[in-house]
Amino acid sequence: MKDFVKMTLAAILGCIIVGAILMFMTFGIIGSLASLGNTQPVMPREGILTVDMSRITLTEQAVPTDIRTMIEGETRVSTGIWTAIRAIQEAALDPAIRFIYLKPDGVAGEMGCIEELRTSLERFRSSGKAIISFIETPSNASYYLASVSDKIFMSGYDGGMNMITGFSSSQMFLKDILDRLGVNVQLIRHGKYKSAGEMFIRNGISPENREQNQVMVNSLWKGWADRMAGSRGLSFDEFNALVDNLSLNSPEDFLEHGLVDELMTKEELRERLCGLYGAENIEDIRQVTLPDYAAARVLPNYKAKEKIAIIYANGNIVDGEAKEQVAGDRFAAMISAVRRDSSVRAVVLRVNSPGGSVLASSKIRNEIDLTREVKPVIASYGSYAASGGYWISSSCDRIFSDASTLTGSIGVFSMIPDFSKTAEKIGIGTTTISSNRHGDMYSGMRALDNAEIAYMQESVEDIYDTFTAIVAEGRGLDREYVDEIAQGRVWAGTDALDKGLVDQIGGIEDAVSCAISMTGSANTDIGSWLIEEYPKPMTTMDMLMEMLGQNASVFAGTPLEAVETAFRDWDESMTGQVYARMPYEISIR
């Protein structure tokens, strides 16, 4: 018996020791992986800055090197737009950087980020340094970036595909399939243009939705096409005709119409780069990538006594404390903490959100308004600042918007699904027992009656009235005028400027400069301020732990991915709530 006890205790002790060893080994491996993202690149004494868009994913907030790059060997590195812009501005002043070599093929990032990157490249050129581009498969986004260059070289090989075809917006309507499944979605809304939820109640687009989408797509395209055409000495009409008539097919077509300067092979390109640099061989040219240059040159100025806070409201606006998305309680607490920090002289609210929960939006806006009482708050709009995204920011002291920002969408809606017919179709019987007449109105197992619809409509109307009132107050506009341009309508940034919804077309760098000027400080040099980002950027360890718990979307890569993204956070607890949100999210290539 004693031997048995000794053997059992020895086995238990052995398991504990082995477990401890495995635990230390695991943390050692994780720590090693995390440390890989913290290596400091070595800068050459002289070289060129290579901006290879096939190796970068432009994101809203700066993050460390993507852990997947280290584990899975992926080639792209996440680069925050603020970090990218500051790196390019540093390069403009850095005598060690001779010029920029831009490879725009494979650009990945949201529309606003791409637009702001191009603006920063324009400012780089204004410093007197050149940008040289080489393009093989032009797309709307890649040529948009390339067009900023002093010289655009293009591969002369056959087989490259031109994808400059203009912008389009596709929407899916699910009423027919939902009818087959017996699902009745009851949509209650205010705003004839408020199309969020329309996909569930119609089998085709409404006239109002078609109108707003056509105006929006045309405005976005004209903004980009004007810049592409102007940089090559063409008018919008001339460039647009080339696209409409499918006149840009082969590399020779691009050369003939003046959209590129020369056709060449990669070997010829190497020789040209050597000539521009003054080197005998391509190996003599030191190249530094944008992420590496940013890691070495865009460093926090911890010596600065005063700070500008950039708060990134990036994603859906949701209730609660969730780390993902723009969670109302978490963001309200974050903004409150920034307000109480006396070293923060001004705040830039970077909004990249299609909206979401009205309750969460109200909490965030309240904290923004309280903060404005003690320090300036400047809004900077990314790809979206619509519906709830506009709700939280419309009272800011000044609003900067990208030309391509989708904003406005001043309207609200509520959706309540009815699955009673579905249950009947599949043979499920239901019995509901309620203490009150309308106790089961949110159960989803019956349609709303007239009194309940009127009750929900009253709530929607009240919130819409509040929305238009706070916009009118925040923007100094007449209430009736706001109602006229609202109605749930989405506007591109240039149109929003004309309507008075924003103050100026500009990016995050312009917003930070404005924030500094509004502090009244004589020191207007951005580099001499500490720019602190909120929420705090994730560490490599954070990303590793998050990656281990992530689940891929079942709709990834399918036409339903945009719909799934828009309603990703929906669950049964949200039935009957009122929302201020766009109906989809847009990507560009």
N, C-alpha and C positions, 0 to 999 in steps of 0.2 A: 504493500500500500504506500509506504514511504517512497519507494522508487517511482511509483506511478505519479505521486504528487510532484516529486522532483522533476520528472520528465515533462509533466504538464506545465509546471512553472517555467521550465527551461524553454519549452516551445513558445509559450506566451511571450517570454522575454525576448526570444529570438525574433518573433513577429514584430515586436515593438522596435527592436534595433533595426531590422530590415526596413520597416516602414519609415523610421526616422531617416535612414540613409537615402531611401528613395525620395523622401520629401526634400531633403537637402539637395539631392541631385536635380530634382525637378526645378527647385527655385534657382539652382545654379545655372541650369540651361536657360530658364526664362530670363534670368539676369544677364546672361551672356547675349541672348538675342536682343534684349532691351538696350544693352550697351552698344550694339552695332549701329543703332540709330543715332548715337551721340558722337560719332567720330567727326573731328574737325577737318575739313578738306584743306589741302595746301594750295595756296594761291601762287600762280606764276608771277614773275616780276613784270612780264608783259605778255599779252595774249589777246584773244578775241572771246567775246561772250557768245556761247552757242545756245540758242533758244530752240530746242528740239521739242515741238509740241506733241510728237508721238511718245515722248517719255515723261510728259507732265499731265496731270489732271488738275485743272484750275478749280479751286474750291473757295468757299466764302472765307472760312477762318483758317489761319495757318495751323498746320498740324505737323508733328514729326514725320520722319520717313516712314511710309506705310510699312507695317510689319509684314504684310504679304510679299512685299518686294524682297524681304530677306528670307522668308520661309519658302515661298512658292516660285521665286525667281521672276516675278512680274517686273516689267520694265518701267511702268509708270510710277511717278512719285507725286503725291498730293502736295500742291503748293497753294497756299492761301493768296488771294488776290492782293491784299495789303502787302504781303511779303514780296510778291512778284513785282509789284509797282515800285516799292522802295528799292529793290535790288536794281531795277533798270535805271532809276534815278541816280543811285549811287554810281552805277557804271558810267553814266553820262559825265560825272565829275571826276572819275578815277582815271588818272593818266596811264595806268597800266592796261586799260581796256582800249584797244585800237578801234574796233567796230563790232557790230553785232552780226552774227551769221544766223539767220532765221530759217528754220525748217518747219513750215506751218502744216504740213500734211499730218493727218491724224489728230487734229485738235480736239480736245475733250474738255468740256466745261459749260456752265450755263451761259446764256446769252449776255447777261450783264457783265460777267467776268471777262468774256472775250472782248466786249466793247471797251471796257476799262483798260485791258491790256494793250489794245491797239492805241488808245489815247496816250498811254505811257510811252509807247514806242514813238509816237509822233513827237512827244516832248524830248525824247532822247535825240532824235534827228535835229531838233531845233538847237541842240548844244553844239552842232557842227560835226558830229560823228555820223558815220554812214551805217546803213542797214542793208545787208545783202541777203536776198532770199533765193532759195532753190525749191521748186515745187514740181511734183510729179503727177499727183491726182487731185486737181483743184476741186474744192467744194465751196459752198457758200461761205463757211466759216474760215477755211484755210486761205482762200483768196482774199477775203476781207482783211486778214492779218497781213498777208503778203503784199497787198496793195500799198501799204505804208512805206515800202522800201524804196531806197534810191535806185536799186537795180533788182529786177526780178528775172532770174534765170529759170528755165523750164527744161525738163528732160525731153530730149528729142526722140526717145524710143516710142515705138508704136505700142498700143495696148493699155496706155493710161486712160482712165475714165474721167470725163468731165461731169461734175455733179453740181455745177452752177445752174440751177434751174428755177431759182426764186423760192419763196416761202410758201408753205401750205399748212393748213390746220385740219386735222381729221377728227371727227367725233363719232362715237358709236351710240346707238340707241337700242335699248334692251327691252322695250315694252312687249314686243311680240313674244320673245322667249320667256319673259316673266309671266305673260298671260298663259302660256302653255304649262308653266310650272304652277300656276294658280297663285302667284304672288301679286298682290295689289299694293303699290306704293302710293301713299297719300302724301302729296306735296303741298305744303302751305307756305306761301312766300309773299314778299312785297318787292316789286320792281319788275317791269315787263322785260328787262334784259337780264334778270337774275336767273341764269340758266343752270345753276348748280342743282342737280336732282332731275333736270329735264330728261336726261338720258334714261331715267327709270319710268317715265310716264308717257313718252312719245316714241313713235317709230320713225321719226324724221325730225329735222331741225325746224324750229319755229322761225317765222319771218324776222322777229326781233333779234334772235340769236344769230341768224345768218348775216343780218345787217352789221351787228357789232363785230363779228368775226372778220367780215370782209374789210371793214374799215381798219381794224386792228392789224391784220396781215399786210394790207397795203401800206400802212404807216410804218410798220417795222421794216418792210422790204425797202421802202424809199429811203429810210434813214441809213441803212447799210449800203444800198446801191449808190446813193449820192456820194458817199465817202469813197467807195471803190472806183466809181467813174471819175470823180474829181481828181483823184490822185494820178490818174492816167491821162488827164487832159480831155476827157469825154464828158458830154452832158448826160444827165440821167436818161433822157429819151434815147440817146444813141446807145448807151449801155443796155438799157432795158430791151431795146429792139433786138440786140444780139442774143439776149437770153430768150426772149419770146419766140424768135425765129429759129432757135436751135442752131445758131450760126457758129457756136463754139464747140467744135467736136475734136479735131486733131490739134496737136501742138502747133502746127503751122497756122491754124485758124487764130490761135491766141497771139501768135507773132504778127500775123497780117493785120489784125485789128488793134495792135498796139497795147495789148494787155500784158505782154511780157517783152523783155528786151532782147533776149537771145535764147536759142535752143542749144543745148550741149549735153554731152555725156558726163558722167560723174568724174571721169578722168580729166576732162576738159575743165570741169568745175574746180577740181583741185589745183590745176595750173592757174586758173584765174584767181583763186584765193591766195595762192603764193605770190602772184604778181601784185595784188592789192596790199598784201602784208609786207612784201619785200623779202621773201624767203626763197631759198633755192628749192627746198623740198617741203611737202606737206607735213612731214614729221618735225620740221623746225618751227611750226606754228603751234604754240601752246593754246589749247582750247579749255575753257572752263564752262561747265553747264550752269544754267540759271539756278537750279536748286543748290548746287555747291557754292556758287557765288553768294547767294542769299544767306546760306549758313555761315559764311565767313564774314560778310559785310553788313548784313541787316541784324544788328545786335541791339538789345535793349540798352538805353542810356541810363544805367542805374545811378549815375552821378547827378542826374537831374533832380531838382527838389520838387518840381511840379509835374503833374501828369494830365494827360488826356485819356479818358476811358473810351474804348470802343466796345459797345455791347452788341453782340451779334444775335439778332432775332431771326434765326435761320431755320425754317421748316414750318410744319403745321402748328397752329396755336391750339394747345390742348389743356385740359384741366389737370390740376394736381402738381406733383413733384417730379415727374418722369425726367430722366436725364436726356432722353432723346426728344427732339422737337422743342417747341417753345412752350414749356409748361408754365401755366399761369402763376401758381404759388411760388415756384422756384425762381422765376424771373422777377416777380414782384419783390421777393426778398433780396435778390441780387442787386436790383436797381436801388432799393432802400439802402443797402450797404454802401454802394457807390456814392449815393447822396450824402451819407454821413462821413465819408472819407474827405477830410479837409484838403488833402494833397491833390485831389482830383479837381482841376479847375473848370473843366467842361466835359461834356459827354457827347459822343457820336453814336447815335442809335442806327446801326446798320440793319436794315430790314430786307429780308429775302424770304417772304412768306406769302402764300396765297390765302391765308386767313385760317379760320377755324372757330373755336368756341367763343361765343359772345361773353360769357362769364369771365373766362381767362383774359380776353382782350380788355375788358373793363378793369380788371385788377392791374394789368400792366400799365394801361393808360393812366390810371390814377397815380401810380408811382412816378411816371414820367412827368405828370403835371406838378406833383410835389417837388420833384427835382428841379424843374424849371424855375421854381420860386427862389432857389439858392444858387443855381449855376446854369449856364447856357446848355441847351440840348439841341443838337443838330441832327437831322435825319439824313441818311444816305440810303438810297434805294438800289437794290441789286436787280435781279431778274424779275422779282415780284414784290409788290407792296400793295396787295389787293385785299379788299374786304376787311377782314380782321387785321391784316397787315397795315392797312391804311387807318383803321380805327385807332391803333395804338400810337400812331406817329403823326396824325394830322395836326396836332397842336404844337409840334416842335417849333423852335424859334426860326428855323430855316430848313427847307427841304430840298435836297439835291437828288435828282433822278437821272438815271441813264436814259438815253433817247429810246432804248428798246425795253425799258421797264414796263411791265404790265401792272397798272395801278387803278385806283378807283374801286369799281365793283361795289359801290355803296348800296348795299341791299342785304336782306336776311331771308333765311328760309328754315323750315323744319320738315323732317321726313318721318313718317310713321308707316312701317310696312304692315300689311295684313296678310297673314299666312293661313287664314281659315280655309280657303279653297285648296291650298296645297295639302293641308291635313286631310281634307275630304277626298282629294284625288288619290292619295296613297293609303286611304283606309284607316285614318286615325280619328277617333272620336274625342271630342273635348267637351268638358263641362266646367264652367266658371261660376264660382260662388263669391259674391262681393258684398261687402258691408254697406256700400253706398251705390247710388245709381250709376256713377261713372268710375267705379273702382277699377275696372279692367280696361280703361280706354287706352292705356299704353301697353297692353299685354301682347299686342300683335296677333291676336287670335280672332279679331273681328274688325270690321270697318268702323270708322268714327261715325257717329250720328251728327245731325245738323247742329245741335247745340255744342257738341265737342269741336266741330270744325270752326264754328264761330268763336269759341273760346281760344283755340289755337291761333286763329287769324288775328284776334285782338292782341294777343301777346306779340305776334310778329309785327303788327302795325305799331305798337308801342315802342318796340326796339328799333324799328326803322326810323320812327320820329326822333328817337334819342340819337341815332347814328347821324342823321342829317343835321340835327341841332349842334352836335359837338363839332362836326365838320365846318358848319357855318361859323361857329364861334372861333374855332382854331385857325381858320383860314381868312377870317374877316370878310365873309361873303354873305349875301342875302340868302335867307332860308329857302325862299321859293326858287332861287337860282340853283342852289345845291340840289333840291329835289328834281329839277329839270335835267341836270347833268348826271344825276345818280341813277335811280331805277335799276340798280344792279349792273350798270354798264361798265365794261372794262375798257380802259384807255391806254394807249401806248404813251411813253414818257413825253414825247414831243407834243402830243395832243393834250396831255394832262397839263403841260405848261401853258398852253393856250387857254385852257379852261380855268386856270387859277388853282389847280389842285397841288401844284408843286411850284417852287420858286426859281429853280435854275437847273439846267442840264449840266451835270457834272458827276464825277465819281467820288470814291471814298477819300482819295487824297485831297480833293477840293473841299470836302466836308470837314476833314481834319484841319486844314488850313483856316477855314472859316471859324471853326471852334476855337482855335488858338487866338485869332484876331478878336473874337468876342470876349475873351478873358480880359482884354485891355492891356495885356503884357506887351512890353516893347520888344520882347524876344519872339520873332515870328518864324524862326528857323525850325522846321519840323524835327530835324535831327538833334536838336538840343533839348527836346522834350522827351519824357518817358511816355511812350504809348503803351498802355496796358489793356490787354484784351480780356473780355468776359463773354461767356463762361471761360474759365481758364482752359487753355489748349490742352488736349489730351497728351499724356506722356506715351512713350512707346510701350511701357508696361500696361497702361490703361487700354491701349488699342489691342494688345495681345490678348488680354483677358476678355475684352468685348468680342473679338473675333472668335474666340473659342465658344462663345454662347450665341453666335448669330445664326439665323436661319435664312436661307435664300427664298426669294419670292417665287411662288409657283407660276407667276405670270411674266417673269423676267424674259425679255426678248420677244414678247408677243404684243399684238396691238392693244391688249387689255392692260398693259403695264401702266399706262398713264392714268387709267381709271382706278386701278388698284392702289397707285401711289396717292391719289387724291383722297381715297376713303380707307387708307391703311389702318388708321387708328379707330375706326368705327366699331363699336360693339353694342350689345343690346341695351346697355345702360344709357346710351346716348339717344335712344328713341324719344322723340318729343322735344328734345332740346332745340334751341334756336341757334343757327349758325350764320356766320358772316364769312363765306369762303368761295373761292373760285371753284368751278366744276372739274378742273383738270390741271395738269402741269405740262409745260411745253419744253421740248428739247430741240436743239438745232444741230445740223451737221453741215 
